[in-house]
């Protein structure tokens, strides 16, 4: 069970209590399920032999056309969540890409990869990592760039993970027990610099990491000693609840619709635990008032930003709803979107700020004669 599925202090957030055995059982090494068709599954067995099922796993066909070289025991493969027939994998001969669901694979990079991660925000951004460091492409593998050196002592890289909502951010996890070595590194500037976000995590191997796309402050890691979590940017880590067997955690996935965190162990199957239900979150003011009529505008993420930020909002107030951006002088600079009437549905949308200069701005949500505003900083 490996591969893609993909402000703290949110009112009403309740932590889960215990892990349970997951009904998701999988054989093989790396598995990717088409996000638009659950019957379409990409899998592999040892050393990178790629296979595909179009009937939910009842039958499989080999999809190795164009692939040369040999993959590692667990060969990295990732599927583009926005273009599901586009996958990347690695062998001893480099990086391979398919754009037709495995009909043909093209060699698009000379480096080998311990792991590969395609950005859910922009599929043209792909990260790879190996013992020599991280590399990335921003143009669908036409060119590859080397990220900066870590800048601190680490073990061997185990995974690289693109951030679910910030195209410039990625994480790398590391093995090893070395005292003082980093076990988690983060870049938020497309590999120009790296920050050690190991925090107070004990010195133990970290095998995988995932960030909750609906709550990007919630980070989860799989280690040789269970699942740990952080909600303060990696400063502090704690074991994530109870109930897991004493086994290495080699993979983590989030089932977005069911709001489950699923952990794949080495030899003890798959386990899952509930994540906070964020579908009906109200603002602090509305919770205090006990009102069923609310206006919600979450803090933008990321903030500060360079080019894009994610806005999450909702209104159940009658009347037109509008989302707009203003500068500090009150000048209207961007119209993000509008609705004919407040329906209570929580929505997310990206705001593109690439054409605006650095500075302070305000996003404003108006509905039913009321408004809420959040401060945004553009730092280029």
BELGI-V612026 format. One record per helix or strand. SS is the DSSP state (alpha for helix, beta for strand). FROM is the first residue (numbers start at 1). LEN is the number of residues. If there is no record, write none. Layout:
SS:FROM:LEN / SS:FROM:LEN
This chain:
beta:18:1 / beta:20:2 / beta:32:2 / beta:41:5 / alpha:46:3 / beta:49:5 / beta:61:2 / beta:77:3 / beta:87:5 / beta:94:5 / beta:106:4 / beta:115:4 / beta:126:5 / beta:133:5 / beta:145:2 / beta:154:1 / beta:157:6 / beta:170:5 / beta:182:1 / beta:184:4 / beta:195:2 / beta:206:6 / beta:219:5 / beta:226:5 / beta:238:2 / beta:242:1 / beta:249:7 / beta:260:6 / beta:270:5 / alpha:284:6 / beta:295:3 / beta:301:1 / beta:305:1 / beta:308:8 / beta:321:7 / beta:332:8 / beta:347:6 / beta:359:9 / beta:370:9
